[in-house]
Every structure is written in structure tokens, then in C-alpha cells.
Amino acid sequence: MLAEVLSIGNEVISGRILDTNAHWLSQRLEELGYRVRFHAAVGDDLDDLVEAFRRAAGRVDLVVASGGLGPTEDDLTRDALAAAFGLPLEINTEALDQIRALFARRQRAMPPRNELQARFPRGARAVRNPNGTAPGIELDVLRPGLSPLPNEGGSDALSGLPADRERCRIICLPGVPAEIVEMWNDSVARRLMEHNASGLRIVHKQIKCFGAGESQIEAMLPEGFVRQTDPRVGINASATTIIFRISAQAPTEEECRAKIAPAVETLYARLGELVFGEDDDELETVVCRLLAERRQTVGVIDCGSGGLVGERLAAVAGAAGGFRGSCAPATADALAHIAECFGLAANLTGTIASRGAAGSSDSPGPSAVAAALAETARLLWNSDWGLAVSPLPPEGPSASPPRPFAVAAADENGVKVKELPYAGHPAWLRAWISKQTLNTLRLALLRR
Amino acid sequence: MLAEVLSIGNEVISGRILDTNAHWLSQRLEELGYRVRFHAAVGDDLDDLVEAFRRAAGRVDLVVASGGLGPTEDDLTRDALAAAFGLPLEINTEALDQIRALFARRQRAMPPRNELQARFPRGARAVRNPNGTAPGIELDVLRPGLSPLPNEGGSDALSGLPADRERCRIICLPGVPAEIVEMWNDSVARRLMEHNASGLRIVHKQIKCFGAGESQIEAMLPEGFVRQTDPRVGINASATTIIFRISAQAPTEEECRAKIAPAVETLYARLGELVFGEDDDELETVVCRLLAERRQTVGVIDCGSGGLVGERLAAVAGAAGGFRGSCAPATADALAHIAECFGLAANLTGTIASRGAAGSSDSPGPSAVAAALAETARLLWNSDWGLAVSPLPPEGPSASPPRPFAVAAADENGVKVKELPYAGHPAWLRAWISKQTLNTLRLALLRR
């Protein structure tokens, strides 16, 4: 079935805000098996809105709109729906009850204006908004001539209507992203599953990888694995993390999971340690989980990502137990001063010298420096693990040929170092360095 | 004049990528005085594209499209333009020369496929793409019947055409955001200024504020100041920074600046130190600039933003000279260990105790702690300035009533402390803490 995502509001078309709703809704709709064919955005203008609704209803099976449901004069979604499909506006008691209940829960009197938010086109159903004053609107319209459907008498009558080529369903949600997410999880996803798949369940799973590029990872998989349709498998990259999204549709949740399982097994089998987690996992959450399981701690000396490694660890809820802190000197001079203050200078210099000597070069390479910094980080933070990023090469990421830097993780049993070229897309470079560092600790933890 | 922004590509409508191009282009178009009335996005489907171009050309004066200009089979923008407006595709020699020149500059042979990228609808003009293989396409079409304009014989003929209600201009750019920015600055903005304003110049200025909310700041300004139209003044908030955008249109740049100047003066006069910078300034760039002017350095101890204060300072190009580094202990225990290692514990405890005693409470408050940390940061980093965030209250940002934390900046002349409630929107909380910290240093620097 085809879908269109419609964004409503002057702030969207004028560029005052970035329209993340259309992006998020498209992802969710595709997961539910809809093919999103159009995005459209219009301002708070009645004529434009009416035309946008009529055009959308004429060319897809489902329209999901966001915005324009507030109580003020520039909120025109309700009026536009009524005008587009020739329906009178009337108080929807279900919607009014929801609005009143929300104000009652907040122990506030309901301003008379908010009653406007319950004026729905006749035949529309209310979509519960758990934490906002604007209930959503669900309306089925006939397609070709765009004449209204008879009033089916409430939300229960709805589930009996099969989706067909003659009808278009329109769902209008508020513009606030957080409310859209809540409403989606509360009831919209379920309603749409029924609409699209006659009661079929849909289950999704994400498998997340780090350490290789999208095409390199795809090449490790069986021919046709990505973009298979049952289960559906998609792959995309987000700031150097590679994410597989696997979705299955079946009568029961168990059958969905049974369809997903072989694809997940294939990913783990073929990609091995490139897979670092599932669903909401990030590298830092995985690292903190591994540390918590082992009742261990980590401290950081970061001369490369400007402190981003520590910031990611600090952001994990409950990380405090495992994460001791981060020290991010901005210059070689500042690093030397810190080491001196701590009485660590001799240790650091000695380690660098001995490691440098083991290599073939005269001056210590980034690997020797990173290793010594990781060992120093254990002392500095009094932690089980020391994690470090060596200073970045002075030439910058676009130097040719790229010069290396290194990341290292040390515990009492030794140190694991990874040398990397300082090169890459400027927008992702710091994120990539911080992820390489966290991933080095993850792999070291897995092997202890 | 009215404009529509059209995004082309399956990756946009399916939600695989977030469409930042439409957002960026809308902002630029509004700055040039266009009113953006619609956004639309379609996939790589010829029929959908043809319809989207025809519809857009029928309802606005300018269409700016992005995507679909590559050399592969799913790049259909050229074919769609030709089909939508009944124009034959033919090699545009200007475009072909640009493509050949790019490959020559890269010392690579041009693959035969890339010649496709010079197949333009008859009458179209090439838009230079300084660093990409896909030249943009500029095409003027007649509106009502959508019949093609006569071939005007090249780009020079263009500037003579006045914009009118009978014509729509279509500009097609590649999908790569960086190339769009380069092409915009290279020639598109200039072409559109001519198109929209018969040679009027447009000048923009941004004034950036921190330290108060959007409505609070607006209330400090004269009635009607925001949303005035000559010059145009807009206000918006971006992660707790408040940004005024002032745009003027006039025959010369001097006249534009003359129109803008009084509005800028009003902002500085009414908002005082709430204004921290202009245009591309961020708090960290301003702080680094002030430090550089004074040949001073700063070091950080950050128990509140997880290291974000230091990360922002480290991200400023050329900051290395003024920024010494950041130490971000995640726990009180780790902070104590660090202080002990450095032989700073006595100093820290003493300072906290003396400051705590000066206050009315028994245990030292966050202000005493922040002040002591800022003084300790100077020693730790051997820097002129010490900047610190006290540990956050254990209750979390949604506690009622909110408990305070504090930020402080110290130099040899003393310490400036600011106590703040630990409360606010979770999405911006860390950013807000880091900005409060940088702003405290900014204000302290201004007073030395």
C-alpha cells in the first residue's frame, strides 16, 4: 500500500525548523510495510492545505499528516479536512473527553479555546494523545470522487473496513515530535497494522555494526541478503555505525521472530565481532554493560577526540559506576604538564621509550604513545582499564598520504593497541575516532 | 515571489536519509526574499517526477530541486524535465566542458557514462558545480500552458528576462549537501538575486544571544521589532542559543547595510551582554577569540557536562593555543583521587571549607565547590583561567523543587561564580550547561 507524509506549518516550509517528523514517520511506515511515495509540506494556509489533502487522498492509500492541531487561529488542519472532503465540523465527544481528562490530570482548568481541538470532521475518530492536549484525527474517505464515507458510528466500526483501492485513510497527528512518538507507540502503529495487513503483526530488530564500511560489510553477506523482502532487510549508515533493520510480518509475534531469527544468525555468523549490539545499543552502552558485568572501571586520557570518548561514556545512564572520568589535554605541552604533576612523567616517558625502541623507528610511533597513555590512564583514574587516544598528527585529516594515530586499551594483563589513518569525512571524524576508541575497549573486554 | 523546494530520491521518501537539503534551501530562499510555499519529495520514478515538476511549475515562480543528476540509471531528473515540458534532450556543451574539466583536473579519464550528465533539455543552462561531476540545470518555462520558452541561446541572454507571472524558473542541483552549498555560493544565489529582485542586493546578518529565553528576550525589544519587514527580522532558538536574522534588500550593499544597522544597534542597546556574537560565532569561538586577544589560556575541570565544555573549546580551529585541556571526573570519588594525585586536595578542601563557611549553610554549597574547582583547574592545567562545573545534584533535572549547581571562572584576580537550577529539557540540558559555563568565562573575560 502507498503512503504520503504531509507536514503542516509555516515553520517547516520557511526553513525555520528541520522537518524530522517526515523522516521519522517514513521510517515507521516503511517498517509497517507501506511504501512511502511522496512527502509534501505546506504552510498554515487553508487553500494550500485543502488542496494538499485532496491531492494526497487521490494518489495514495494512507496519508499521515503532522501539525496544525493546536487551539490557535493558525491551526487549520481540522478546517482543511472538513473543507477538502465536504464534511461538517462537530464536537467529537471522545476527543473532548480526552482533552478534559488531560487538564483534570494536570489539575488545571481547561481554557474554553481548547474545546476547538475536539471539533472534528463528521465521521472522524479520535487518536489518543497520552501527554498532549491535541487528540489526533483518523478519517477514512472515498478516493476517486472524494465524497465522504458514511459516518460509521465510532471507532469500533472501523476495524471491519478492509483497506481497498476506493478508500484513503487520513491520520493527522500534532507537530510535536515527542507526542508523535508517544501516539505512534500508544495506538497508531497498531491501527495501521490492522489497516495494512488485516491484523498481521510486525516485529523489527536492529543489528548494529562498527569497524568497516557499508559496502565492505554488505560484501561479507550472501548475495541478495540486503533488500530481501521476507523478512525485509535494510542496511544504512549513521555517523559510521552500520545498522541492519530486519522486519517481519506474520499472524503472531512468534512467527515474526521465527522469520527474523535466521537473518540475525547470518549477520552474527558472517560479521562476527563487527556486530556490537542490537536495537538501542550504542558502543558506549555496550562497553558500560561489559564493565558492569565484570565489576570493572575505566578512565580515559584522550588527546584525539577532544573529550568525546568520555562524554559518550558519561552520557550512559548508570555509567557512573564504571566510568571514572576523562582527561583531555589539548596540547603536547599540557599533556606533559599533567604527567609531571601526577609524578607520571617518568613512567610515561619510560614506557614510550621502551615501546618505541621495540619498533623499527627512532622516535616513538603513535602506537607506543597510545599504549603508554592507556597505562597512564589506569594510574591517573585509579581504574581497572585505561583507555587512550594518541595525539593526532599535525598535518590534518586531508594530508596525503594520511599519517597514523592510535587508540589503546590497557588493563593489568596488558594493552591492546590499534593504529589508524587520520583521514575521513570531516563531519564524522571526531565521532569516528571516539567510536574506534570505545570499540577497542569493547574488543579487549570481550577477550578477558 | 513564491518558491517550491523539491527533493528527489527514494532514500528521502523511504526515510533512509533525513532531508536536510529542503531545510537549508528554504532558509537560503527566504533570505533572498522568496516565500517558500511548498516542499515536495518524490522517489526515483519518472512519472512521479514529471508530475511533480509540472505541478510545481504551475503554482510557484521558482522551483529548486535537488537530487537525481548522477550518471546512473536511477538518476531521472534530466529525463523528467524533458518529458514534463516537451523538450528534447541534447548535449549541453557548457555542461560537457565543465565535466571534462573536472576529470582533467583530477587527472582521471572521463567514463563515457558521465557524458549523460551533460544531456540537458533544450534551452537549459548549466550551473557550475565546482567540485562535483554533475553540473546543475537552470531552465525557464512558461507557466499556464507549460509550453517551453524559446531557446534564448545561452546563459548571457538570461539576465535580460524579467521574472513575471507567466514564467517559472527551475533550478536542479545535485543531492550532495556539500555540493549544494558550494554551488549556491558560487553562482546560484547571485542568479536568484537577479531573478527575484531585478538586481537588488540582499544582505543578511545574524545576532546571537545566550542567557535568557526566546520570549524573555523578545519582551526586551520594542513592540513589533521581531517580524518587521524592512529590514526583515526573525528570531529563533537553536539548542538554547537565541538567533536574530536580519535581512535587507536594496540596490547596493551599502544601502542594505544602512537598513540593517539600526536594528543591530537596537539589539545591542536593549540586550547588552546577552548578545555574544554575530553570524558564525558560537560561545566557544568568542571565548577563544577573547583569550587569543589577551594571550591567555584556559583549563577546565568539568563535573557536570561530561566533558562537553572542553569538547567545544577543542573543536574551535586554532583553539589549541588558548585551550589547555579538560578534566572531567565522573564521580566525587574520582575527583577526590585526581585532587590527591596532584597534591591539590588540601588546596581544594581548604578553599571549599573557607567559602562554605562564608555562606550561611554548614556544608559547602555548589558555588563554593565550583569556585574551588575553577581555582584548582588553573593549577591543574597551568593556565591563566580555570573554568569549572560543580557536580550535578543527585536528584536529576526533574526534581521538584530543582536543586542548584554552579559554574565558575577564575583567574589571578579572583573568581566569578554563577549558581543555576538543575532543570530543563533533557535534550538540551548538557548543551545548556556547557553554554552556561562558556558564557561565564566570556563575561569574566569582558570585565578584565
Interface residues (C-beta under 8 A of the other chain):
Chain A: V5 S7 V12 I13 S14 G15 R16 I17 L18 D19 T20 A22 H23 W24 L25 S26 Q27 R28 L29 E30 R35 V36 R37 F38 H39 A40 A41 V42 G43 D45 D48 G234 N236 G299 S305 G306 G307 L308 G310 E311 L313 A314 A315 A319 A320 F323 R324 G325 S326 C327 A328 P329 A330 T331 A334 L335 H337 I338 C341 F342 G343 L380 W381 N382 R430
Chain B: V5 S7 V12 I13 S14 G15 R16 I17 L18 D19 T20 A22 H23 W24 L25 S26 Q27 R28 L29 E30 R35 V36 R37 F38 H39 A40 A41 V42 G43 D45 D48 G234 N236 G299 S305 G306 G307 L308 G310 E311 L313 A314 A315 A319 A320 F323 R324 G325 S326 C327 A328 P329 A330 T331 A334 L335 H337 I338 C341 F342 G343 L380 W381 N382 R430
